[in-house]
Amino acid sequence: MKEEEMKHVEEEENLVDTESTENEETAADSPVNDENSNETNQSEEADPLEAAQKEIEQLKTQILYKTAEFDNYRKRTLKEKAELILNGGEKAVQAILPVIDDMERALQNGENTDDPQVLREGMELIYHKFMKSLEGLGVKKIDTDGADFDTDLHEAVAMVPGMGDDKKGKVIDCLQTGYQLNDKVIRHAKVAVGQ
């Protein structure tokens, strides 16, 4: 019986040894599992960091593109503005060139005639053509005939006393014609005003 008991005890010891060995292996595996889980957690934590860094790089690139685009826009706008300043009068010059051609022809024809009436008619035609060209550009005369004196349109250079109550504050005479460009006064009319 003792032998049987001994075998039984040995078997129990073997079982205990086997269990402890399994426990040790499980314990030994446990830190590895923890390290693996830590690595997984770290890689998961690193992924948002990497994603954020990639997004930052993309935003930096977008900012660079937008800055370059705005700089190009600014340069193009400045260039267009400079061209407008240099060539802004082109339309006006083109409108006046036919009038200059007519004046040159009138001067050439004036040498062939001694009749002042013909010269006068030619000058009137050129004057009307020139005024039509200016009107096409938005230039018009400031009306002064019998108008009330208006400081926005007129410049009083003389006061004429004794004109009566009906002429008081009215334009009596225009000494220099005034002009407006698209309703903006570019030269005030110089007038004499009744007092």
C-alpha positions in Angstrom: 0.0 0.0 0.0 2.8 2.2 0.7 3.9 1.8 -2.8 0.6 2.7 -4.1 0.4 5.7 -1.9 3.9 6.7 -3.0 2.8 6.4 -6.6 -0.2 8.4 -5.9 1.8 11.1 -4.1 4.3 11.1 -7.0 1.4 11.5 -9.5 0.0 14.4 -7.4 3.4 16.0 -7.3 3.7 15.6 -11.0 0.3 17.2 -11.5 1.3 20.0 -9.2 4.6 20.4 -11.1 2.7 20.4 -14.4 0.2 23.0 -13.1 3.0 25.2 -11.7 4.9 24.9 -15.0 1.8 25.8 -16.9 1.2 28.7 -14.5 4.8 29.8 -14.9 4.5 29.6 -18.7 1.3 31.6 -18.5 3.0 34.1 -16.2 5.9 34.2 -18.6 3.5 34.8 -21.5 1.6 37.4 -19.6 4.3 40.1 -19.8 4.8 39.4 -23.4 1.1 39.8 -23.9 1.3 43.0 -22.0 4.1 44.2 -24.1 2.2 43.2 -27.2 -0.8 45.0 -26.0 1.3 48.0 -25.0 2.8 48.0 -28.5 -0.6 47.9 -30.0 -1.8 50.7 -27.8 1.3 52.7 -28.6 0.8 52.1 -32.3 -2.8 53.2 -32.0 -1.6 56.3 -30.1 1.1 56.9 -32.7 -1.5 56.6 -35.5 -3.5 59.7 -34.4 -0.2 61.6 -33.9 1.0 60.6 -37.4 -2.4 61.5 -38.8 -2.3 64.9 -37.2 1.2 65.5 -38.5 0.1 64.5 -42.0 -2.8 66.8 -41.8 -0.6 69.6 -40.6 1.7 69.1 -43.6 -1.3 69.1 -45.9 -2.5 72.4 -44.4 1.0 73.9 -44.7 1.0 72.9 -48.4 -2.4 74.4 -48.9 -1.3 77.6 -47.2 1.7 77.8 -49.4 -0.4 77.3 -52.6 -3.0 79.9 -51.4 -0.2 82.4 -50.5 1.4 82.0 -53.9 -2.0 82.3 -55.6 -2.8 85.5 -53.8 0.7 86.9 -54.5 0.2 86.2 -58.2 -3.3 87.8 -58.1 -1.8 90.9 -56.4 1.0 91.2 -59.0 -1.5 90.8 -61.8 -3.8 93.4 -60.4 -0.9 95.9 -59.9 0.2 95.3 -63.5 -3.4 95.8 -64.8 -3.7 99.0 -62.8 -0.4 100.3 -64.1 -1.5 99.5 -67.7 -4.8 101.4 -67.1 -3.0 104.4 -65.8 -0.6 104.4 -68.8 -3.2 103.6 -71.4 -6.4 105.0 -69.7 -6.6 107.9 -72.2 -6.5 105.6 -75.2 -10.2 105.8 -75.8 -10.2 109.6 -75.6 -7.3 109.9 -78.0 -9.0 107.6 -80.5 -12.1 109.7 -80.3 -10.1 112.9 -80.9 -8.0 111.6 -83.8 -10.7 112.1 -86.5 -11.1 115.7 -85.3 -7.4 116.3 -85.7 -7.6 114.8 -89.2 -10.4 117.2 -90.1 -8.4 120.2 -88.7 -5.4 119.2 -90.8 -7.6 119.1 -93.9 -9.2 122.4 -93.0 -5.7 124.0 -92.7 -4.7 122.6 -96.1 -7.9 123.8 -97.7 -7.6 127.2 -96.0 -4.5 128.0 -98.0 -6.6 127.6 -101.2 -9.4 130.0 -100.3 -9.6 133.6 -99.2 -13.3 133.4 -98.2 -13.5 133.8 -94.5 -17.1 132.4 -94.5 -15.9 129.0 -95.9 -13.2 128.8 -93.2 -15.8 129.7 -90.5 -18.2 127.0 -91.7 -15.3 124.4 -91.7 -14.3 125.4 -88.2 -17.9 125.1 -87.0 -18.2 121.6 -88.5 -15.0 120.5 -86.8 -16.2 122.1 -83.5 -19.5 120.2 -83.6 -17.7 116.9 -84.5 -15.3 117.4 -81.6 -18.2 118.1 -79.2 -20.0 114.9 -80.3 -16.7 113.0 -79.7 -16.5 114.4 -76.2 -20.2 113.6 -75.5 -19.5 110.0 -76.6 -16.8 110.0 -73.8 -19.3 111.3 -71.3 -18.2 114.9 -71.3 -20.9 117.6 -71.4 -21.1 121.4 -71.0 -22.3 122.9 -67.8 -25.4 125.0 -68.6 -25.2 128.6 -67.6 -27.9 130.4 -69.6 -30.2 132.0 -67.1 -29.3 129.3 -64.4 -29.3 129.9 -60.7 -25.8 130.3 -59.3 -24.7 126.9 -57.9 -21.3 126.6 -56.2 -21.1 123.0 -57.1 -21.1 123.9 -60.8 -20.1 127.5 -61.1 -17.2 129.7 -59.9 -18.2 133.4 -59.4 -15.4 135.6 -60.8 -17.5 138.8 -60.8 -20.6 140.3 -59.1 -22.7 142.6 -61.2 -24.7 145.1 -59.1 -28.0 146.8 -60.1 -29.4 144.0 -62.2 -32.7 144.0 -60.4 -34.4 141.5 -58.1 -35.2 139.0 -60.8 -31.4 138.7 -61.7 -30.2 138.5 -58.2 -28.3 135.2 -57.6 -28.6 134.3 -61.3 -25.8 133.8 -63.8 -25.5 136.9 -65.9 -22.6 135.9 -68.2 -20.3 132.9 -68.7 -16.6 133.9 -69.0 -15.3 130.3 -69.3 -17.4 127.2 -70.1 -17.4 124.5 -67.5 -17.5 120.7 -68.2 -18.7 117.6 -66.4 -17.4 114.1 -67.0 -20.2 111.5 -66.2 -21.8 114.0 -63.8 -18.5 114.9 -62.1 -17.4 118.5 -62.5 -14.0 118.5 -64.1 -13.9 122.3 -64.6 -16.2 124.8 -63.0 -17.9 127.4 -65.2 -16.5 130.9 -64.5 -19.4 133.2 -64.4 -20.6 136.7 -63.5 -23.4 136.7 -61.0 -26.2 139.3 -60.5 -26.2 141.1 -57.1 
